[in-house]
Amino acid sequence: MEMAFEDLLAMLDEKIKFGENLITQLQSVQHLDGVMKLQRKIRQEIEFLKKLQKSKKVKTEQLSCSNLRHLGAMVECAMRPGVVAVCKIFHIDDNSKLVIDIISEQGKTWTKVIARNPKSLTALSTGNASYGARSILDQANDYLECAKLYPCMYQAPKVVFEFMSGIEENLANKLKAVGVIVKGNVLPDSRPIIGEDCDDSWDSECSDEEIECNRQETILQDVSQCIEEHPELTTLNLDVTAMMAYVSNMTNGHCKYVFKQDVLTQQAAWEAERPVKPVLDKLFQGKVLICCTTAWDDFEKIVNTLGGPMEKKRTAQLKDVVKVFPDDFGGEDDYPRKNLKVRGHVRLRSKTVFNFGHRSKALTVSANEGFVRAAWQQGVTYAAYIHESRALTEGKEATATRIL
């Protein structure tokens, strides 16, 4: 059952007050290195929520985009005795850096704070969710390698991962095996370890509706997770599908239609429940937007052929902020991506777009889940954020039935 609008506003108000209280709490540790940065992150979340409040169009899914839960856990850890810095940046090499959440014991302990759902952590660690995102095990290796580069009293700092919502036993054991100290409630595994042939990371007792809801909930939460965990990814590579979703009339307030095409009607229903534009807006905020020539040219052809006046206007506005580079920008592809075979869901255009993103060290934003899965089956991975697909619909509205 959809939550009442008044309840949503009350929840929104609570989140804003929670965020403001976090800033107040940090006043007592204002002297700590990085606290102002943490406060700034909290204020950005509060501003995002206040914009929703002002718009009077708040939806449950938009509230899911807030990262205040994780930031609240960060504040809780920052208030503890012995903390000397928060959100501390360490450079691994000339091109990459790592943000350490909490540094304590005079620099001898590095702590990563994780407030994420234990099941989603396990799913991500098996490669069955959040395509292209780095799992907790990947992040553990990052912390351990970085710690070796910055010894304290000639010894690498201890690496602690603290799970505020708990962690499942198998994943906890894997972390301990590589040298991470695990803190938090260790929970029984929710299901047997998923094999490579399994394509579903959700509880098998869930209904189809619950599975669909869970999948989108993970995608929405991963906006904040991705922003928080990968500050080095300041450039986004836009696929054709991402640009279509961004300019579509459907995602810009016109989803209350029953179209003659069933696929459009289905997308409109999804959009009413799970709007894509707020997710993309949050992802795009403060980022450099790029795309390759093939992506932009194909996108523009589609808009010129199928797009309506407002969709064409939004495309012109998007063109002002997206930098278009040649397909071969960045030189030759590396070995596995160059040899990716074009077959099935691996189309030439998709290979061109995603390889361009990889060479540009960008996060590729796309609805092309099929390509990412098919590439992964060939042993090739990409840094990608996957959103739901949305088509151009303005030209179809004249023959559609409007839902009052």
Stockholm file with secondary structure:
# STOCKHOLM 1.0

chainA/1-404         MEMAFEDLLAMLDEKIKFGENLITQLQSVQHLDGVMKLQRKIRQEIEFLKKLQKSKKVKTEQLSCSNLRHLGAMVECAMRPGVVAVCKIFHIDDNSKLVIDIISEQGKTWTKVIARNPKSLTALSTGNASYGARSILDQANDYLECAKLYPCMYQAPKVVFEFMSGIEENLANKLKAVGVIVKGNVLPDSRPIIGEDCDDSWDSECSDEEIECNRQETILQDVSQCIEEHPELTTLNLDVTAMMAYVSNMTNGHCKYVFKQDVLTQQAAWEAERPVKPVLDKLFQGKVLICCTTAWDDFEKIVNTLGGPMEKKRTAQLKDVVKVFPDDFGGEDDYPRKNLKVRGHVRLRSKTVFNFGHRSKALTVSANEGFVRAAWQQGVTYAAYIHESRALTEGKEATATRIL
#=GR chainA/1-404 SS CCCCHHHHHHHHHHHHHHHHHHHHHHGGGTTSBTHHHHHHHHHHHHHHHHHHHHHTCCCHHHHHTCCHHHHHHHHHHHTSTTEEEEEEEEESSSSCEEEEEEEEGGGTEEEEEECSCHHHHHHHHTTCSSTTCCCHHHHHHHHHHHHHHSCBTTBCCEEEEEEEEEEEHHHHHHHHHHTCEEEEEEECCSSSCCCTTCCCCSCTTSCHHHHHHHHHHHHHHHHHHHHHHCTTCCEEEECHHHHHHHHCSGGGTCCCEECSSHHHHHHHHHHHHSCSHHHHHHHHTTCEEEEEHHHHHHHHHHHHHHCCHHHHHHHHHHHTTEEEECTTTTSSCCHHHHTCCCBTTBCHHHHHHHHHHHHTTCEEEESCHHHHHHHHHTTCCCCEEECCCCCCCGGGGGGSEECC
#=GC SS_cons         CCCCHHHHHHHHHHHHHHHHHHHHHHGGGTTSBTHHHHHHHHHHHHHHHHHHHHHTCCCHHHHHTCCHHHHHHHHHHHTSTTEEEEEEEEESSSSCEEEEEEEEGGGTEEEEEECSCHHHHHHHHTTCSSTTCCCHHHHHHHHHHHHHHSCBTTBCCEEEEEEEEEEEHHHHHHHHHHTCEEEEEEECCSSSCCCTTCCCCSCTTSCHHHHHHHHHHHHHHHHHHHHHHCTTCCEEEECHHHHHHHHCSGGGTCCCEECSSHHHHHHHHHHHHSCSHHHHHHHHTTCEEEEEHHHHHHHHHHHHHHCCHHHHHHHHHHHTTEEEECTTTTSSCCHHHHTCCCBTTBCHHHHHHHHHHHHTTCEEEESCHHHHHHHHHTTCCCCEEECCCCCCCGGGGGGSEECC
//
